[in-house]
Amino acid sequence: MNNWTVEQIAFRCDRLSVRLERLAQNFLQMASLSLDGVNGEAVLGIVRESKVFLELTAIDLDVDSAFELAQMQRQLSRWHIHWWSTWASDSSRLEISTLSQTWANRIRQMARVLV
């Protein structure tokens, strides 16, 4: 059994297109904040939230799209495990920013297919 927070339950109750847009916004925020090394705590919070939101969204997608979201979640987990050493590296923060922007674009493409 999952111990979801009220916010996570509310997220799960949103329409799929709304959940996808929320994920895209999270990733855009990560992309922006990762360009500056002083936002580590804020980005880590978005990483944690996005991992859960990806799981709560993937269950309503086709297999291929759900697989893509699972791959995003895996990368977020890799960063999360070694967060402070990852965050300390300029090249890692650039990777976080670049991938987050790519993911936001991809998730928005998925959302457009639904409309």
Rosetta constraint file for C-alpha pairs under 8 A:
AtomPair CA 4 CA 8 HARMONIC 5.72 0.50
AtomPair CA 4 CA 9 HARMONIC 6.27 0.50
AtomPair CA 5 CA 9 HARMONIC 6.25 0.50
AtomPair CA 6 CA 10 HARMONIC 6.12 0.50
AtomPair CA 7 CA 11 HARMONIC 6.10 0.50
AtomPair CA 8 CA 12 HARMONIC 6.18 0.50
AtomPair CA 8 CA 52 HARMONIC 7.76 0.50
AtomPair CA 8 CA 53 HARMONIC 7.35 0.50
AtomPair CA 9 CA 13 HARMONIC 6.33 0.50
AtomPair CA 10 CA 14 HARMONIC 6.59 0.50
AtomPair CA 11 CA 19 HARMONIC 6.66 0.50
AtomPair CA 11 CA 53 HARMONIC 7.55 0.50
AtomPair CA 11 CA 56 HARMONIC 7.94 0.50
AtomPair CA 12 CA 19 HARMONIC 7.61 0.50
AtomPair CA 12 CA 56 HARMONIC 5.93 0.50
AtomPair CA 12 CA 57 HARMONIC 7.27 0.50
AtomPair CA 14 CA 18 HARMONIC 6.15 0.50
AtomPair CA 14 CA 19 HARMONIC 6.28 0.50
AtomPair CA 15 CA 19 HARMONIC 6.42 0.50
AtomPair CA 16 CA 20 HARMONIC 6.17 0.50
AtomPair CA 16 CA 57 HARMONIC 6.93 0.50
AtomPair CA 16 CA 60 HARMONIC 7.38 0.50
AtomPair CA 16 CA 111 HARMONIC 7.96 0.50
AtomPair CA 17 CA 21 HARMONIC 6.21 0.50
AtomPair CA 17 CA 111 HARMONIC 5.39 0.50
AtomPair CA 17 CA 114 HARMONIC 6.92 0.50
AtomPair CA 17 CA 115 HARMONIC 7.83 0.50
AtomPair CA 18 CA 22 HARMONIC 6.19 0.50
AtomPair CA 19 CA 23 HARMONIC 6.28 0.50
AtomPair CA 19 CA 53 HARMONIC 7.73 0.50
AtomPair CA 19 CA 57 HARMONIC 6.62 0.50
AtomPair CA 20 CA 24 HARMONIC 6.20 0.50
AtomPair CA 20 CA 57 HARMONIC 7.27 0.50
AtomPair CA 20 CA 107 HARMONIC 6.17 0.50
AtomPair CA 20 CA 108 HARMONIC 6.95 0.50
AtomPair CA 20 CA 110 HARMONIC 7.79 0.50
AtomPair CA 20 CA 111 HARMONIC 6.14 0.50
AtomPair CA 21 CA 25 HARMONIC 6.13 0.50
AtomPair CA 21 CA 107 HARMONIC 7.43 0.50
AtomPair CA 21 CA 108 HARMONIC 6.60 0.50
AtomPair CA 21 CA 111 HARMONIC 7.23 0.50
AtomPair CA 22 CA 26 HARMONIC 6.21 0.50
AtomPair CA 23 CA 27 HARMONIC 6.24 0.50
AtomPair CA 23 CA 50 HARMONIC 6.60 0.50
AtomPair CA 23 CA 53 HARMONIC 7.05 0.50
AtomPair CA 23 CA 54 HARMONIC 7.41 0.50
AtomPair CA 23 CA 104 HARMONIC 7.21 0.50
AtomPair CA 23 CA 107 HARMONIC 7.45 0.50
AtomPair CA 24 CA 28 HARMONIC 6.17 0.50
AtomPair CA 24 CA 103 HARMONIC 7.18 0.50
AtomPair CA 24 CA 104 HARMONIC 4.16 0.50
AtomPair CA 24 CA 105 HARMONIC 7.16 0.50
AtomPair CA 24 CA 107 HARMONIC 5.96 0.50
AtomPair CA 24 CA 108 HARMONIC 6.47 0.50
AtomPair CA 25 CA 29 HARMONIC 6.11 0.50
AtomPair CA 25 CA 104 HARMONIC 7.00 0.50
AtomPair CA 26 CA 30 HARMONIC 6.19 0.50
AtomPair CA 26 CA 46 HARMONIC 6.44 0.50
AtomPair CA 26 CA 50 HARMONIC 6.97 0.50
AtomPair CA 26 CA 104 HARMONIC 7.98 0.50
AtomPair CA 27 CA 31 HARMONIC 6.08 0.50
AtomPair CA 27 CA 100 HARMONIC 4.82 0.50
AtomPair CA 27 CA 101 HARMONIC 6.30 0.50
AtomPair CA 27 CA 103 HARMONIC 6.76 0.50
AtomPair CA 27 CA 104 HARMONIC 5.41 0.50
AtomPair CA 28 CA 32 HARMONIC 6.27 0.50
AtomPair CA 28 CA 100 HARMONIC 6.35 0.50
AtomPair CA 28 CA 101 HARMONIC 5.70 0.50
AtomPair CA 28 CA 104 HARMONIC 6.08 0.50
AtomPair CA 29 CA 33 HARMONIC 6.06 0.50
AtomPair CA 30 CA 34 HARMONIC 5.81 0.50
AtomPair CA 30 CA 43 HARMONIC 5.74 0.50
AtomPair CA 30 CA 46 HARMONIC 6.95 0.50
AtomPair CA 30 CA 96 HARMONIC 7.50 0.50
AtomPair CA 30 CA 97 HARMONIC 6.41 0.50
AtomPair CA 30 CA 100 HARMONIC 6.33 0.50
AtomPair CA 31 CA 35 HARMONIC 6.98 0.50
AtomPair CA 31 CA 96 HARMONIC 6.62 0.50
AtomPair CA 31 CA 97 HARMONIC 3.76 0.50
AtomPair CA 31 CA 98 HARMONIC 6.51 0.50
AtomPair CA 31 CA 99 HARMONIC 7.72 0.50
AtomPair CA 31 CA 100 HARMONIC 5.24 0.50
AtomPair CA 31 CA 101 HARMONIC 5.66 0.50
AtomPair CA 32 CA 36 HARMONIC 7.95 0.50
AtomPair CA 32 CA 97 HARMONIC 6.64 0.50
AtomPair CA 33 CA 39 HARMONIC 6.08 0.50
AtomPair CA 33 CA 42 HARMONIC 7.98 0.50
AtomPair CA 33 CA 43 HARMONIC 6.75 0.50
AtomPair CA 33 CA 97 HARMONIC 7.81 0.50
AtomPair CA 34 CA 39 HARMONIC 6.94 0.50
AtomPair CA 34 CA 40 HARMONIC 7.68 0.50
AtomPair CA 34 CA 43 HARMONIC 7.08 0.50
AtomPair CA 34 CA 93 HARMONIC 5.43 0.50
AtomPair CA 34 CA 94 HARMONIC 6.86 0.50
AtomPair CA 34 CA 96 HARMONIC 6.59 0.50
AtomPair CA 34 CA 97 HARMONIC 5.42 0.50
AtomPair CA 35 CA 93 HARMONIC 6.58 0.50
AtomPair CA 35 CA 94 HARMONIC 6.52 0.50
AtomPair CA 35 CA 97 HARMONIC 6.62 0.50
AtomPair CA 37 CA 87 HARMONIC 7.26 0.50
AtomPair CA 37 CA 88 HARMONIC 7.46 0.50
AtomPair CA 37 CA 90 HARMONIC 7.80 0.50
AtomPair CA 37 CA 93 HARMONIC 7.65 0.50
AtomPair CA 39 CA 43 HARMONIC 6.20 0.50
AtomPair CA 40 CA 44 HARMONIC 6.01 0.50
AtomPair CA 40 CA 84 HARMONIC 7.83 0.50
AtomPair CA 40 CA 87 HARMONIC 6.52 0.50
AtomPair CA 41 CA 45 HARMONIC 6.25 0.50
AtomPair CA 42 CA 46 HARMONIC 6.49 0.50
AtomPair CA 43 CA 47 HARMONIC 6.14 0.50
AtomPair CA 44 CA 48 HARMONIC 6.25 0.50
AtomPair CA 44 CA 80 HARMONIC 7.19 0.50
AtomPair CA 44 CA 83 HARMONIC 7.48 0.50
AtomPair CA 45 CA 49 HARMONIC 6.20 0.50
AtomPair CA 46 CA 50 HARMONIC 5.84 0.50
AtomPair CA 47 CA 51 HARMONIC 6.18 0.50
AtomPair CA 47 CA 76 HARMONIC 6.19 0.50
AtomPair CA 47 CA 80 HARMONIC 7.16 0.50
AtomPair CA 48 CA 52 HARMONIC 6.84 0.50
AtomPair CA 48 CA 80 HARMONIC 7.68 0.50
AtomPair CA 49 CA 53 HARMONIC 6.21 0.50
AtomPair CA 50 CA 54 HARMONIC 5.84 0.50
AtomPair CA 50 CA 73 HARMONIC 7.77 0.50
AtomPair CA 51 CA 55 HARMONIC 6.57 0.50
AtomPair CA 51 CA 73 HARMONIC 5.37 0.50
AtomPair CA 51 CA 76 HARMONIC 6.73 0.50
AtomPair CA 51 CA 77 HARMONIC 7.47 0.50
AtomPair CA 52 CA 56 HARMONIC 6.27 0.50
AtomPair CA 53 CA 57 HARMONIC 6.07 0.50
AtomPair CA 54 CA 58 HARMONIC 5.93 0.50
AtomPair CA 54 CA 69 HARMONIC 6.07 0.50
AtomPair CA 54 CA 70 HARMONIC 7.27 0.50
AtomPair CA 54 CA 73 HARMONIC 6.59 0.50
AtomPair CA 55 CA 59 HARMONIC 6.72 0.50
AtomPair CA 55 CA 69 HARMONIC 7.79 0.50
AtomPair CA 55 CA 70 HARMONIC 7.47 0.50
AtomPair CA 55 CA 73 HARMONIC 7.87 0.50
AtomPair CA 56 CA 60 HARMONIC 7.97 0.50
AtomPair CA 57 CA 61 HARMONIC 7.11 0.50
AtomPair CA 58 CA 65 HARMONIC 7.32 0.50
AtomPair CA 58 CA 66 HARMONIC 4.54 0.50
AtomPair CA 58 CA 67 HARMONIC 7.84 0.50
AtomPair CA 58 CA 69 HARMONIC 6.31 0.50
AtomPair CA 58 CA 70 HARMONIC 7.49 0.50
AtomPair CA 59 CA 66 HARMONIC 6.91 0.50
AtomPair CA 60 CA 66 HARMONIC 7.95 0.50
AtomPair CA 61 CA 65 HARMONIC 5.97 0.50
AtomPair CA 61 CA 66 HARMONIC 5.51 0.50
AtomPair CA 62 CA 66 HARMONIC 6.03 0.50
AtomPair CA 63 CA 67 HARMONIC 6.05 0.50
AtomPair CA 64 CA 68 HARMONIC 6.43 0.50
AtomPair CA 65 CA 69 HARMONIC 6.39 0.50
AtomPair CA 65 CA 110 HARMONIC 7.72 0.50
AtomPair CA 66 CA 70 HARMONIC 6.15 0.50
AtomPair CA 67 CA 71 HARMONIC 6.26 0.50
AtomPair CA 68 CA 72 HARMONIC 6.45 0.50
AtomPair CA 69 CA 73 HARMONIC 6.19 0.50
AtomPair CA 70 CA 74 HARMONIC 6.14 0.50
AtomPair CA 71 CA 75 HARMONIC 6.41 0.50
AtomPair CA 72 CA 76 HARMONIC 6.27 0.50
AtomPair CA 72 CA 103 HARMONIC 7.62 0.50
AtomPair CA 73 CA 77 HARMONIC 6.15 0.50
AtomPair CA 74 CA 78 HARMONIC 6.30 0.50
AtomPair CA 75 CA 79 HARMONIC 6.36 0.50
AtomPair CA 76 CA 80 HARMONIC 6.01 0.50
AtomPair CA 77 CA 81 HARMONIC 6.10 0.50
AtomPair CA 78 CA 82 HARMONIC 6.77 0.50
AtomPair CA 79 CA 83 HARMONIC 5.29 0.50
AtomPair CA 79 CA 86 HARMONIC 6.48 0.50
AtomPair CA 82 CA 86 HARMONIC 5.96 0.50
AtomPair CA 83 CA 87 HARMONIC 5.89 0.50
AtomPair CA 84 CA 88 HARMONIC 6.04 0.50
AtomPair CA 85 CA 89 HARMONIC 6.83 0.50
AtomPair CA 86 CA 92 HARMONIC 5.74 0.50
AtomPair CA 86 CA 93 HARMONIC 7.22 0.50
AtomPair CA 87 CA 92 HARMONIC 6.54 0.50
AtomPair CA 87 CA 93 HARMONIC 5.89 0.50
AtomPair CA 88 CA 92 HARMONIC 7.81 0.50
AtomPair CA 88 CA 93 HARMONIC 7.80 0.50
AtomPair CA 89 CA 93 HARMONIC 6.27 0.50
AtomPair CA 90 CA 94 HARMONIC 6.22 0.50
AtomPair CA 91 CA 95 HARMONIC 6.20 0.50
AtomPair CA 92 CA 96 HARMONIC 6.16 0.50
AtomPair CA 93 CA 97 HARMONIC 6.15 0.50
AtomPair CA 94 CA 98 HARMONIC 6.04 0.50
AtomPair CA 95 CA 99 HARMONIC 5.92 0.50
AtomPair CA 96 CA 100 HARMONIC 5.86 0.50
AtomPair CA 97 CA 101 HARMONIC 6.23 0.50
AtomPair CA 98 CA 102 HARMONIC 6.31 0.50
AtomPair CA 99 CA 103 HARMONIC 6.02 0.50
AtomPair CA 100 CA 104 HARMONIC 6.11 0.50
AtomPair CA 101 CA 105 HARMONIC 6.34 0.50
AtomPair CA 102 CA 106 HARMONIC 6.23 0.50
AtomPair CA 103 CA 107 HARMONIC 6.01 0.50
AtomPair CA 104 CA 108 HARMONIC 6.18 0.50
AtomPair CA 105 CA 109 HARMONIC 6.33 0.50
AtomPair CA 106 CA 110 HARMONIC 6.40 0.50
AtomPair CA 107 CA 111 HARMONIC 6.26 0.50
AtomPair CA 108 CA 112 HARMONIC 6.23 0.50
AtomPair CA 109 CA 113 HARMONIC 6.59 0.50
AtomPair CA 110 CA 114 HARMONIC 6.90 0.50
AtomPair CA 111 CA 115 HARMONIC 6.85 0.50
